[in-house]
Amino acid sequence: MMVTTTDKIPGREVKEVLGVVFGCCVQMKHVGKDLRAMGRNIIGGESKPYTELMEEARRTAMERMIEDAKKLGADAIIGMRYATAQTMVSAAEIIAFGTAVKTH
């Protein structure tokens, strides 16, 4: 499945717009990893546990968005974007969304 942030795909033409598709993931980290990450507040630098949390949530949201598009019979998603929010301490929500289309 082709996924792009642009509204056009070079060499392909949008034949049919099928609708907006979404993938959502709320990811939480283990309390032990959370405590290590809080130590970074004191000494600074990248928080690897939170980087991993966001990467895993992003990947899951993308996969779910693609599955949503496949259910509509899409072969591509255009205009793809991410939105993110902190839903609670140690939890991150990532939403992937875009327009499912059929191309030729």
Backbone as CSV, one residue per row, in Angstrom:
resi,resn,N_x,N_y,N_z,CA_x,CA_y,CA_z,C_x,C_y,C_z
1,MET,0.861,-1.181,0.000,0.000,0.000,0.000,0.898,1.233,0.000
2,MET,0.677,2.093,-0.962,1.417,3.352,-1.043,0.806,4.331,-0.043
3,VAL,1.660,4.924,0.802,1.220,5.946,1.759,2.107,7.161,1.551
4,THR,1.476,8.304,1.347,2.239,9.517,1.090,1.618,10.710,1.800
5,THR,2.462,11.668,2.155,1.966,12.905,2.770,1.523,13.914,1.714
6,THR,1.827,13.628,0.468,1.439,14.528,-0.618,0.021,14.210,-1.089
7,ASP,-0.551,15.107,-1.878,-1.894,14.890,-2.416,-1.875,14.181,-3.757
8,LYS,-0.692,13.968,-4.307,-0.546,13.295,-5.598,0.563,12.266,-5.484
9,ILE,0.455,11.233,-6.309,1.488,10.205,-6.385,2.049,10.242,-7.801
10,PRO,3.331,10.568,-7.963,3.905,10.632,-9.311,3.683,9.331,-10.077
11,GLY,3.212,9.476,-11.309,2.984,8.316,-12.165,1.654,7.606,-11.928
12,ARG,0.878,8.077,-10.958,-0.437,7.479,-10.695,-1.475,8.588,-10.611
13,GLU,-2.682,8.237,-10.988,-3.782,9.193,-10.956,-4.867,8.671,-10.021
14,VAL,-5.414,9.556,-9.203,-6.493,9.156,-8.304,-7.737,8.901,-9.134
15,LYS,-8.236,7.675,-9.065,-9.424,7.266,-9.800,-10.675,7.461,-8.947
16,GLU,-10.540,7.213,-7.625,-11.692,7.300,-6.730,-11.225,7.623,-5.314
17,VAL,-11.897,8.582,-4.689,-11.649,8.897,-3.280,-12.623,8.066,-2.456
18,LEU,-12.079,7.277,-1.524,-12.898,6.356,-0.735,-13.249,6.897,0.649
19,GLY,-12.518,7.892,1.111,-12.822,8.497,2.403,-11.608,8.614,3.303
20,VAL,-11.827,9.240,4.437,-10.771,9.444,5.424,-10.610,8.151,6.219
21,VAL,-9.353,7.763,6.455,-9.054,6.574,7.247,-8.192,6.969,8.439
22,PHE,-8.332,6.191,9.517,-7.637,6.494,10.766,-6.972,5.246,11.333
23,GLY,-5.950,5.469,12.094,-5.346,4.440,12.935,-4.949,5.115,14.227
24,CYS,-5.297,4.514,15.342,-5.057,5.135,16.636,-4.343,4.147,17.551
25,CYS,-3.469,4.661,18.405,-2.791,3.826,19.385,-2.500,4.661,20.621
26,VAL,-2.881,4.154,21.777,-2.489,4.753,23.054,-1.493,3.791,23.671
27,GLN,-0.277,4.252,23.852,0.824,3.399,24.299,1.283,3.833,25.688
28,MET,1.563,2.860,26.545,2.054,3.140,27.893,3.353,2.383,28.115
29,LYS,4.201,2.913,28.983,5.458,2.255,29.320,5.385,1.665,30.712
30,HIS,6.187,0.645,30.905,6.328,-0.018,32.204,6.847,0.980,33.229
31,VAL,6.358,0.898,34.467,6.724,1.857,35.516,8.236,1.914,35.742
32,GLY,8.941,0.799,35.614,10.395,0.803,35.780,11.077,1.666,34.737
33,LYS,10.621,1.555,33.498,11.179,2.389,32.432,10.805,3.846,32.650
34,ASP,9.617,4.075,33.193,9.173,5.432,33.468,10.074,6.092,34.504
35,LEU,10.464,5.357,35.522,11.348,5.899,36.553,12.707,6.258,35.970
36,ARG,13.245,5.414,35.094,14.520,5.735,34.429,14.380,6.999,33.595
37,ALA,13.252,7.116,32.905,13.036,8.289,32.049,12.949,9.558,32.886
38,MET,12.344,9.464,34.068,12.243,10.650,34.925,13.622,11.134,35.366
39,GLY,14.588,10.222,35.466,15.961,10.615,35.792,16.556,11.530,34.745
40,ARG,16.104,11.397,33.493,16.573,12.262,32.406,16.159,13.714,32.637
41,ASN,15.086,13.934,33.394,14.675,15.306,33.709,15.757,16.037,34.478
42,ILE,16.536,15.294,35.258,17.577,15.899,36.081,18.851,16.128,35.279
43,ILE,19.287,15.110,34.520,20.567,15.224,33.828,20.441,15.650,32.370
44,GLY,19.247,15.610,31.824,19.025,16.024,30.439,19.349,14.928,29.447
45,GLY,19.115,15.184,28.175,19.381,14.222,27.118,18.121,13.509,26.659
46,GLU,18.311,12.658,25.680,17.186,11.914,25.113,16.679,10.866,26.095
47,SER,15.380,10.721,26.156,14.761,9.668,26.950,14.457,8.498,26.015
48,LYS,15.341,7.519,26.001,15.175,6.377,25.098,13.864,5.632,25.340
49,PRO,13.436,5.416,26.600,12.149,4.731,26.779,10.980,5.474,26.135
50,TYR,10.980,6.798,26.207,9.896,7.551,25.593,10.037,7.625,24.073
51,THR,11.259,7.638,23.583,11.469,7.570,22.137,10.923,6.239,21.610
52,GLU,11.233,5.152,22.312,10.723,3.838,21.930,9.193,3.805,21.995
53,LEU,8.628,4.402,23.034,7.175,4.462,23.195,6.530,5.146,21.995
54,MET,7.063,6.286,21.599,6.488,7.036,20.489,6.678,6.302,19.160
55,GLU,7.831,5.682,18.969,8.083,4.950,17.722,7.135,3.752,17.597
56,GLU,6.948,3.025,18.665,6.046,1.876,18.649,4.599,2.318,18.412
57,ALA,4.190,3.385,19.059,2.828,3.904,18.878,2.626,4.408,17.453
58,ARG,3.614,5.077,16.897,3.529,5.583,15.519,3.371,4.426,14.537
59,ARG,4.185,3.387,14.719,4.139,2.229,13.835,2.778,1.532,13.908
60,THR,2.267,1.363,15.124,0.975,0.699,15.310,-0.155,1.517,14.693
61,ALA,-0.136,2.835,14.909,-1.169,3.704,14.333,-1.147,3.641,12.804
62,MET,0.047,3.629,12.223,0.186,3.539,10.763,-0.376,2.222,10.255
63,GLU,-0.033,1.117,10.912,-0.538,-0.199,10.499,-2.065,-0.240,10.566
64,ARG,-2.640,0.326,11.613,-4.097,0.331,11.759,-4.772,1.195,10.705
65,MET,-4.137,2.318,10.346,-4.678,3.168,9.295,-4.677,2.417,7.965
66,ILE,-3.597,1.707,7.677,-3.507,0.939,6.437,-4.576,-0.153,6.402
67,GLU,-4.793,-0.825,7.516,-5.843,-1.846,7.581,-7.218,-1.228,7.323
68,ASP,-7.454,-0.045,7.876,-8.712,0.674,7.656,-8.898,0.960,6.165
69,ALA,-7.825,1.371,5.495,-7.886,1.671,4.056,-8.135,0.409,3.229
70,LYS,-7.506,-0.693,3.622,-7.704,-1.959,2.898,-9.158,-2.408,2.961
71,LYS,-9.822,-2.173,4.085,-11.239,-2.539,4.230,-12.109,-1.793,3.231
72,LEU,-11.664,-0.607,2.819,-12.407,0.181,1.834,-12.022,-0.177,0.399
73,GLY,-11.011,-1.026,0.240,-10.556,-1.402,-1.094,-9.537,-0.449,-1.686
74,ALA,-8.896,0.356,-0.847,-7.917,1.341,-1.317,-6.615,0.669,-1.722
75,ASP,-5.892,1.313,-2.636,-4.543,0.869,-2.950,-3.508,1.934,-2.582
76,ALA,-3.993,3.061,-2.034,-3.081,4.121,-1.602,-3.776,5.016,-0.573
77,ILE,-2.945,5.711,0.199,-3.419,6.731,1.136,-2.637,7.993,0.835
78,ILE,-3.351,9.078,0.572,-2.695,10.355,0.291,-2.989,11.339,1.426
79,GLY,-2.164,12.370,1.514,-2.378,13.411,2.521,-2.239,12.900,3.947
80,MET,-1.418,11.881,4.150,-1.280,11.255,5.460,-0.626,12.206,6.460
81,ARG,-1.157,12.199,7.689,-0.633,13.039,8.774,-0.672,12.264,10.084
82,TYR,0.068,12.769,11.059,0.011,12.251,12.433,-0.470,13.358,13.349
83,ALA,-1.199,12.963,14.374,-1.542,13.861,15.475,-1.172,13.115,16.749
84,THR,-0.776,13.849,17.774,-0.363,13.207,19.007,-0.874,13.985,20.210
85,ALA,-1.070,13.265,21.290,-1.525,13.883,22.531,-1.069,13.029,23.701
86,GLN,-0.908,13.653,24.840,-0.630,12.908,26.062,-1.970,12.688,26.745
87,THR,-2.386,11.437,26.847,-3.695,11.141,27.410,-3.648,11.046,28.929
88,MET,-2.497,10.656,29.471,-2.272,10.596,30.912,-0.771,10.475,31.126
89,VAL,-0.301,10.561,32.346,1.128,10.434,32.606,1.603,9.075,32.093
90,SER,2.703,9.067,31.384,3.324,7.848,30.829,2.518,7.208,29.714
91,ALA,1.595,7.930,29.123,0.824,7.391,28.000,0.804,8.407,26.866
92,ALA,0.950,7.904,25.657,0.919,8.768,24.484,-0.069,8.216,23.479
93,GLU,-0.867,9.102,22.910,-1.797,8.720,21.859,-1.273,9.253,20.541
94,ILE,-1.234,8.394,19.550,-0.851,8.787,18.194,-2.004,8.421,17.282
95,ILE,-2.394,9.349,16.441,-3.421,9.093,15.441,-2.792,9.327,14.071
96,ALA,-2.882,8.328,13.217,-2.458,8.458,11.822,-3.743,8.591,11.001
97,PHE,-3.756,9.541,10.069,-4.943,9.702,9.242,-4.567,10.198,7.856
98,GLY,-5.426,9.886,6.905,-5.201,10.296,5.530,-6.434,9.967,4.704
99,THR,-6.329,10.165,3.409,-7.422,9.904,2.482,-7.149,8.625,1.714
100,ALA,-8.054,7.654,1.860,-7.932,6.391,1.130,-8.409,6.601,-0.302
101,VAL,-7.635,6.109,-1.264,-7.973,6.285,-2.672,-7.684,5.015,-3.465
102,LYS,-8.328,4.943,-4.641,-7.985,3.946,-5.656,-7.278,4.719,-6.757
103,THR,-6.200,4.152,-7.248,-5.434,4.833,-8.293,-5.309,3.939,-9.524
104,HIS,-4.850,4.559,-10.612,-4.492,3.807,-11.819,-3.361,4.498,-12.514
